[in-house]
Amino acid sequence: MASTTQHRNGTCTRCGSRLIHLEWEERLDPHQLQQLWRCLECKNEFVIPRDSEEESTTSAEIIAPFFTNLVVE
């Protein structure tokens, strides 16, 4: 099970290895992300919450490229 931490220096929270990689990233709200990291040495998983300055994409911006070709005028 992954643990939540504020650890942000690019090393594993258990063994200190720098051989970690980002498994996934999830947006919790428009200003906060949550990242799951996994250590390649000890297989430790840990979650790091992050603040985000980036604005989230609106539903209209996501849908527009898919439905513009379906509009008949």
Beta strands, then each sheet from edge to edge (+ up, - down):
strand 1: 3-4
strand 2: 20-29
strand 3: 32-39
strand 4: 45-51
sheet 1: 1+ 4+ 3- 2+
end
